Amino acid sequence: MKKTIAMAALAVAVSFGAISCKKKVSDADLQTQATTIVTSNPNASVEVKDGVAHLSGTFADQQSKDAMIAQLKAISGVKDVMDMSTIAAPAPAAPVETASAVDPAVQKKVQDAVKDFPSVKVEVVNGQLTLTGNVSALQARKIKESVDALKIGKYNNNLIVK
């Protein structure tokens, strides 16, 4: 009976010893494996601390980001992956060129109204008639009166009064 109890105690001690002596993977080894995986995306990086991989950087789309996270989680010894990465904003669409929303005849009338002021330019900016240039306060008032008399509607007065 004593032998049986002693053998059982020894078996329990050996099993606990085997579990506690299980080889633990170091963060340095995990870092090497994780870095190897992440090098496929030059805009991303990974850092391993206490068995947790911290992923950061930018990905082109959600699918590539999810694939990278899955690969990091598959590394034996990585407990979790903290995702601190972002998805790149889509490239802006090329500007669409449209025909001027301002009638050329109206633009010509405004140009004639400000012809006495050579520093003033009449342009169409973002589909709206715009006055630009440097003028005195007296000139600005005369220009405004002349353009308003044409009854062209809304326009941008971006004149700089000196």
VEXVEX-101311 format. One record per residue: residue in one letter; x, y, z of N, C-alpha, C in turn. Coordinates in steps of 0.1 Angstrom, whole numbers, plus 2048, in hexadecimal, padded with zeros to 3 digits. Atoms other than C-alpha are relative to their C-alpha. Layout:
AXYZXYZXYZ
...
END
This chain:
M8087F480080080080080980D800
K7F77F47FF81C8188098078017F2
K7FA7FF80D82D80F7E87F78067F6
T8097FB80A80E8177D47FE80F802
I8027F17FD8098397E580D8077FC
A7F47FA80482E8407E08028017F1
M80080080F82C8377BB7F780A7FB
A80A7F680580D84C7B680580E803
A7FA7F37FD81E8697C780B8047F7
L7F57FE80983D8657B27FA8027F2
A8067FE80E8278637927FB80E7FF
V8067F280081588379C80C80A7FF
A7F57F78008368947A38078017F2
V7FA80080D8458897827F88077F5
S8097F980A82789576E80080F802
F7FF7F27FE8288B777F80D8057FB
G7F27FC80484D8B97788018017F1
A80080080E8488B07547F880C7FA
I8087F580582D8CB74F80780D803
S7F97F47FD8418E676180D8027F8
C7F37FF8088618DE74D7FD8017F1
K8037FF80E84F8E172C80780B7FA
K7F77F68068658F57157F780C7FC
K8087F38038589197138088077F5
V7FA7F980B85E92C6F380380E804
S7FD7F37FB87094C6F97FA80B7F6
D8057F580886496E6ED8098037F4
A7F77FE80B8839716D87FE7F77F4
D80380A80A87B9516C57F38037F9
L80D7FC80685795C6C080280C7F8
Q7FE7F480886397E6B48067FD7F3
T7FA80480D87996E69A7F67FA7F6
Q80B80780885C95868D7F680A7FB
A80B7F680484397568D80680A7F6
T7FA7F680985B98D67C8027F97F2
T7FF80780D8619736607F28007F9
I80E7FF80683B97265A7FD80E7FC
V8047F280383699765B8088077F5
T7F87FA80B85299F6427F98007F3
S80880080D8399976267F980D7FE
N8077F28018299B962E80A80A805
P7F67F77FC8449D462E7FB80C809
N8057F57F882C9ED63F7FB7FB80D
A8048067F38269D665D80C7FC808
S7F58047F783A9CD67C7F97F880B
V8058077F58369B669980A80080C
E7F88017F48439B56BD7FA7F6809
V80580A7F78409986D580480380E
K7FD7FE7F283D99D6FA7F87F6808
D80780A7F78349827137F77F67F8
G80780A80882996B6F77F48067F8
V80A7FA8088119856E88068087F5
A7FA7F980C8189926C57F780D7FE
H8067F38028109B76C08038057F2
L7FF7FD80E8099BE69B7FD80E7FE
S8037F280480B9E268E8048027F2
G7FD7FC80D80E9F366D7F48027F8
T80B7FD8097F89F764E7FF7F47F6
F80280B80A7E89DD6387F78067F5
A8077FC80C7D99E16157F17FE802
D80F8037FE7B89D061F7FE7F780C
Q8048087F47A69BD63A8057F27FF
Q7FD80E8027AD99B62B80F7FD803
S7F28027FD7D399F62C80380280F
K7FE7FE7F17D19AC6507FB7F3807
D80580C7F97BC98E65B8097F47FD
A7F780B8037D397664980D801808
M7F47FE7F87F198565B7FE7FC80F
I8038037F27E098267D7FE7F1802
A80180F7FF7D795D67680D7FA7FF
Q7F38068007FB95566D80780280D
L7FA7FD7F380796668D7FB7F780B
K8078097F67EE9526A28047F27FF
A7FC80E8027FA93269280E7FD805
I7F28037FB81D9366A07FE7F980E
S8018077F482191D6BC80780880B
G7FA7F87F68279306DC7FA80E801
V8077F38008149506D27F37FE807
K80D8027F87F89546EC7F58087F9
D80A7F78067E69716DA80680A7F6
V7FB7F68097E998B6BF7F880D803
M8077F37FE7E29B06C88018077F3
D8007FA80D7D89C16A87FF80F802
M8007F17FF7E29E66A78038057F2
S7FD7FB80E7E59E86817F38077FA
T80A7F98067D09FC6697FF7FB7F1
I80380380E7C19F864680380D7F8
A7FD7F58087CFA1062C7F48067FA
A80C7F98077B6A2A61F8017FE7F1
P80080280F7ACA245FB80680C7F9
A7FA7F58077BEA395E27F58097FB
P80A7F78047ABA585DA7FD7FF7F1
A80480180E797A575B980680C7F9
A7FA7F58087A5A6B59D7F580B7FF
P80A7F5801794A8D59B7F87FF7F3
V80880180C778A8E5827FF80F7FA
E8007F380677BAAB56A7F28027FA
T80D7FD80675AABB56280080D7F9
A8017F380774FAD754C7FD80B80A
S8027F57F774EAF955C7F1802802
A80E7FE7FD72DAFF56E7FC80F7FE
V8027F2802731B245667FF8037F1
D8037FD80E723B3154580C8097FC
P7F57F8805740B3F5307FC80F7FE
A8057F280272BB5E52880080780D
V7FF7F97F3728B6654D80E802804
Q7F27FE7FC74DB6155380680B7F8
K7FB7F5808754B795367FB80D805
K8067F47FB73CB9354480880480D
V7F87FD7F474FB9156680E8057FD
Q7F37FC804770B9355580080F7FA
D8027F2805764BB35437FE80A80B
A8037F77F4758BC156480C804808
V7F47FE7F877ABBE57480D8037F7
K7F47FE809790BC655680980C804
D7F87F47FB79BBE75668097FD80C
F7F88047F57ABBD35828087F47FC
P7F780B8067C8BBF5738047F680A
S7FC80A7F67D0BAE5947F67F6804
V80B8097FC7AEB9D5967FF7F67F5
K80280B8097AAB7B5867F27FB802
V80D8067FF788B6C57D8027F17FC
E7FD80E80378AB4657F7F37F8804
V80A80A7FC773B285828077F6809
V7FA8097F777DB155A17F57F7806
N80A80A7FB76AAF55AB7F28037FB
G80D7FE80674EAFE5937FA80E804
Q8067F37FC749B215A280980C7FC
L7F97F5804753B4359680880680C
T7F87FB7F5770B515AB80880C7FC
L7F77F4802781B735AD80C7FF809
T7F48007F87A5B735B980980C7FD
G7F67F58037C0B8E5BC80180980C
N7FD7F67F57CDBAB5D27FA80D7FB
V8067F38047B9BCB5D27FF80980D
S8037F77F57B3BEA5E77F27FF805
A80D8017FB794BEE5FC7F68077F6
L8087F9809786C075E37FE7F87F3
Q80180980B78DBF05C67F77F4803
A80880B7FC77DBD35D87F1803800
R80E7FB80075DBE75DD7FB8027F2
K8047FE80E75CBF15B87FE7F37F9
I80180D806762BCD5AD7F37F9804
K80C8067FB747BC05C37F38067FB
E80C7F980672EBDA5B77FE7FC7F1
S80180380E736BD35937FB7F17FD
V80480E802733BAD5967F27FE805
D80E8017FB713BB05AB7F68057F7
A8097FA80A704BC65917FD7F77F4
L80280A80B708BA95787F57F6804
K80A80A7FA6F0B9458E8037F27FB
I7FC80E804704B745877FD7F680A
G8038097F56FAB655A880C7FE809
K7F68027F6712B555C080E7FF7F9
Y7F2801804738B595BB80980180C
N7F67FF7F5757B565D180880C7FE
N7F87F4800767B775D980C7FD808
N7F38037F878BB6D5E380A80B7FE
L7F67F580179AB8F5DE80680380D
I7F87FD7F57B5B995F6801810801
V8007F17FF7AFBBD60280C805808
K7F47FB7F97CFBD060B7FE80E804
END
